[in-house]
Amino acid sequence: MRETDSRRGGPAGQQGMRWANLGLVLGEIASGPRSRAEVAAATGLTRTAVSSLVDELLTAGLLTESGPAVPSGRVGRPGTALALNPEGPCGLGAEIGVEHLAVCLVDLRGEVRGGQRMEICNRDRESAAVLADLAELLRATADGTALRPAGLRLAVPGLVGGADGIVERAANLGWTGVPAVAELRLALRAAGAGELAGLPIEADNEANLGGLAELWFGGRCGDFVHLSAEAGIGAAIVLGGRLLSGARGFAGELGHVPVRPDGPKCACGARGCLEQYAGQAAVLRAAGLDGVRGDWVALLAERAAAGDPAVLTALTVVGSALGIAAAGAVNLLDPAELVLGGGYAELARWLLPPMRAELANRLTVRPWSDDWLAASGLGRRGPLLGAAAGVVRAIIADPGRFATESAWQAIGAPGL
């Protein structure tokens, strides 16, 4: 079978093969410090080839030499251990929430190295104003670190179409057809952060990024559905260790699955959607807390723990509605696990029992266990962590492309 260079669509050239081998070497070292000899043994490359590739990765600032390697049972002097460079390029993540903005930095090892958060209501605000505030947070975060951001990924609570980063619809923000990536570049330049505006920038749905964070950091298997719930409700579908985005990138809109077709009208225009029973507005209204601002998830948890009957009843309704929708997802996709994430992970004590009851009542023709439904340990951190870590993982998977883009950025090439 002939290898092909996917960047050019033809037979793999020398550069394509070298880029692939750079990724092979860096991916091996990403799993833990390795000597050159250990990398050669694990990858099947010659020691000479590995040394050349390692030199290139060291020059690009992706690796560091961290002292003698741990003895591996081989005879002879131990080699030098190679590890991901904690002071190398980093991933910059940003999140637009209905009631907050947030930014974080993640280094090559996947560790959070900084960030900022602003509590602000973004519902029905003009996108330009929201992105201007976000640009200021990004600039301040980048100015406060010695790390070099290599890319920026934006988490948005809505449908994000394709590589152009257009938010087709974000009902809870009141946005339709917003070119978020292009507007963010303009906002960054206006904020005096032109170097950030020149980075590769992508946008994705917050639930998708939360699901990827669960895959990378949550210790999950490669087959699960991640239910992400705060102001709205979404889902990330991970099958075979890969995110299932759908033909147009809109898979996982669980919040707009009807759980009661004759129910109240939703902001999307349909009736009886899950969000009308389990979204922020619905649960606060049912709990007698309509209009509450600030950390409403923490408030619900506090009231529920104190035995507030209205809150406990509201959370039971939310859990039942989530269970109805989740049962449909299980029957359709057959995931190994369901994971309750986002803010609702903090309400798992009250939400999981009614969810499990609905799942048990509805999944009667197939195997199902209560243990296959669990709460995320990442909770509300998931989307932002997934955004920043996605940049880093792209570098590790394709370091040759990173080195090339970095060279172009160094001479001020536009459009990257």
N, C-alpha and C positions, 0 to 999 in steps of 0.2 A: 504494500500500500504506500503510495507516494504521499509524503508530507506536503502540506500546502501552507503558504504564508497568507493567513487570513487578512492581513492588512493590504495585500495587493491582489488577492484572489487567484493567484497562480502558484506554480511550484515554489516551494520554500527556497529562498535565497540564503546567502551566507549570513546576512544581517538578521533575517527572520530566525534562522537556526540559533544564532548567538543570543538573540532576545529570549527565545524559548529556554535556552540553557541558563541564562541569567535568572530567570524566574524559578527554574528547577533548583538552582543552588540557594537562592534567597529563601525559597519556601522551605527547604530542608533546615536551614539555620533558624528560621522563624519558630520551629517547633522546640528549640532549645539550643544552647551553645554547642558548637561542633568544631572539631579541628578540620583542617583541609583534608586529611586522610580519611576522616569519618564521612565527610561530605562526598568524597570520591567513591567510597565503598557503598554509600547509600544510593547514589544517583547513577552509578555505572560509568561516570565520566572518568577520563584519565586524570592523574594528579596534576599533570601539566596544564590540562584544560581548566581544572578547578582553580589552580593558582592564578591563571590569567583572568578568569571570571571574578574571582574574589578581589583581585587588585582593582578591577573596574568598579565593583560594588563599594570598596573602601574609598575610592576616589570620589564616587558620587555621594558619599556621606551616609550610605545605607547600613554599613557594617562598622563594627569596631572590634579591635583585638583586645581581649579581656584577660590576658594572662594564660598560664599553662592549662591545657585541657585536662579534664578529669581522666585518669587512666582508664583505658578501655580493655585492658588485658593483653594489648599488643606488646611485643618485645621492642625495646628501644626507647629513645627519649620522647616524652609526650610532646605533641604539637601545641601550637598556640590556639586557644579557644576563640572562635569567632562568634559574635552575637549581634543582634539588631542594635543599631545605634540609638540610644535614648535621646541624644541631642541632635539627631538627624531631622529629616523632614517630618512634618506632622499633618494630621488631618484636622480640618476646621469644620465643625458642625454647627448648624443654626436651626432653630425651631420657631415657627410662628404658631402660637396657641391662641385660642379664643380669648384667654385672659392673661397671657404672658408672652414674653419673648425670651429666648435663651440662646446661649452660645457656649461651645466647649472646644477644647483642644485635646487631641489624643495622639500620643507618640507612636512610634513604630511598634512598640511592644503591646499596644492596646491600652495603655494607662492614661487616665485623664490627668492633664497637666495644667489645667486652668479653665476658667469660664466665667460667665456673668449671666445674670437673670434680671429681668425687669417685669414687675407685676403691672399689667396695663390691659384694659379691655379693648380688644381689637375688633369686636363685633361691629360690622357696618362702618368701620373706618375706611377711608380711602387707602388703596393699596400703596400709593406713593408715600403716604405718611407713615404707614406701618413699616415699610422697607427702609425709610429714612432712619427711623428709630433703631431698626435692626442693624443697619450699616454702622451707626455710632457704637453699638455694642461690639460689633465685629472689630472695628478699628481699635477700640480700647483694649480688647482682649489680645489682639495681635501685637499692639504696642507694649503690652506688659509681659511679653515672653521673648526669650532668645531663640526659640524654635522657629523654624521656617515653614509656614503653611504651604502645602503642596497642592491643595485643592479645597474646595468648599462644597458642602452638600447641604441642602435646605430641606427640612421636614415641614410639610404643609398639611393641614387637616382638610383635604379635598382631593378631587380628581386631578392628577397631573398628567398631561399628555406628552409622551415622547421625549426626545432629547432636547427639544427647544424650551422645556421648562414652563409651558403655559399651564396655568391653573384653570382648567376648563370650568370647574365649578367647586366652590367651597361654601356650602349653604350656611354654615355656622359663622362664617366671616362676612357673608354677603357678597362674595366675589364671583364673577363670571368672566371667563376669557382673559384673565390677567397674565401678561407675559412676565412672570415673577423673576426669572433669571435675568432678562434684559433690564427690568426695572431695578433689580438689586445692583447690577453693574453700575448703572447711572447713579444710584444712591451712594455707592461706595466711592465713586469718583468725587461726588459732591461733598462727601465727608472727609476728603483728603486721604483716602485709602486706595489710591490708584493701583498699588501693587497687589492688593486683594482683588480689585476689579479685573486684573489681568490673569487671575488664576482660572483653571478649569472649574466651572460652576455647574452643578446639577441640582434638580429638585425632584422630590419624590413624596408620595403619600406617607404621612406619619405612621400609619399602621404598618405599612411595608417595612419601614426602617426599624420600628419596634420589633417586628418579627425577626429581622436579620440580627438585631442585637441579641435576641433570645437564642438564636442559632449559634452565634459566635461566643457569647458570654454566659448564657443561661444554662449550659450543660444539657441541652435538649438533643434528642435524636434528630435525624434528618427529615422526619415526617410529622408535621404537626400543624394545627391551625391556631394562630395567635389572635385572640379577641382583644382588641384595644378599645378601651372605653373611657371617655371623659365627657367633653361637651357633646360630641357625637360618638358614633360607634363604627369601627371598621374592623377588618380582619386581614391578617397576612397569612397566605397559604404557602407553606414550605413543604415541598415534596422532593424526595431524593436529594436533600441538602441544597435545593435551589428554590428561589422565590418564584412562585407562579404568578405572573403579572397579567396574563390574558393577552388577547390579540391587540388591544389598544392601550394596555397598561392600567385598566380599570378594575381588575379582579379584586374581590374581597370587600365589596361594598355591603357588608352584612347589615349595617344600620338601616338600609333601605329594602331589606327583605321583609315582606308583609307577614306579621305574626297573627293579625286579625284583620282580614280584608275589608271588613265593614267598620274599622276603627277610625279615629280622627285623622284629618288631613295633615300630611307632613309638609315641611318646607320644600321638599322635592316635588310636590304636586300629587303624589300618590296618597293612598289611605292605609292606615293600620301598620305603618312601618315600625320596625323594632325601636327606632329612636323615639317614637311617640310613647313608648312604655319604659324604655331603659336609658334614654339620654338624660343629660344634665337637667334640662328644663322640666322634664316629666317627673323625675325622682324628687326634685326640690318642691315642685308643686304638690305632689302626693304627700310629702313629709311635712307640709305646712311651712316651708322655708322659701317660698317663691320670692325671687328678687334678691336673695342673699348673694353677696359678692365675696371675693377673696377665696380662701382655701375651703371650698364647700365640701370636698371629699373628707378632709380632716374633721370638719364640723359634723358630717353625717356619722363618721366613725365614733366621734365623742358622744353624740346623742344616742347612737345605737348601743354603745357600751354601757350607757347610763340607763338603758331600758326604755327609752322614749317609744311609746306604742305606735305613734304615727310614723316614725322613722323605720321601725322594725317592719311594719306592714308594707311601707313603700319599698324597702329593700327586698322583701319577699316577692313583690310584684316584679321588680327589676330582674331578680334571679330567675323567676319562672319564664319571663319573656326571653331572656338570654338563653335559657335552656331549650326553649322551643326552636329558636333560630339555630342554635348549635347542633341540635339533633338533625336538622336538615343538612347542615354542612358535613356531619359525620356520615350520614347515609350516602351523600353524593361523593365524598372524597376519601372515606375510609382512612383518616389519619391515625397515627399511633397515639397521639396525645392531643388534648385541647388545653390551651394555656390562657388563663385570664390575666390580662396585662393592663397597662395604663394605670389611671387612678383607681380603677375598680379592683386592682390587685390588693389595695389597702383595705377594701371592704370584703375580702374573700371570706372572712369568718361568717358573714351573714348571707353572702350571695351564693357560695358554693352549694350549701344544702338544697335550696330550691332548684338550682341548676341540675344537680345530680338527680333530684326527684323527677324532673321533666325528662331528662335523658333516659332514665331507667324505664319510664312509662312509654316512651316513644321508640326506643331502640330495642324492639322485642323480637325481631327476626334476624338479629346478628349479634355476635359477641360484643359485650361492653362491660367495662369495669369502672367503678367509681374512681379507682386509682389513676385512670387515664385522663382525668381532669384535675388540673393543679393551678395554683396562682404563681405568677411570675415573681422572681426575686428582684427583678430590675424595676418593675413598676413604672412610675412616671419618667424614669431616666431613660427608658428604652429608645424612643425615637431619636433623641438628641445624641445618645451614645452610638446608635446605629448609623446616624448621619456622619459623624466624625470618623468612626472606625471604618466606614465604607471607603473613605478616601485612602486610608492606610492600607487596607486589604487590596485595593486596586494597585497600589505601588508594589506591594510584595508579589502580586500575581504577574505584574508586567513591569519590572524595573527598567527595562530598556526603553520603554515608552516614556517613563518618568524622566530618565536622563535626557532624552531627546527634547521633551517639552521644556525641561528646565533650561536647556541651552537656548531654545528659541525665546523663552521669556527673558533670558539674560541680555538679549540684544533688542528687546522691546517689540517682538513680533506681535501683531494684533490677533484677536479672535481666538485665543487659546482658552 
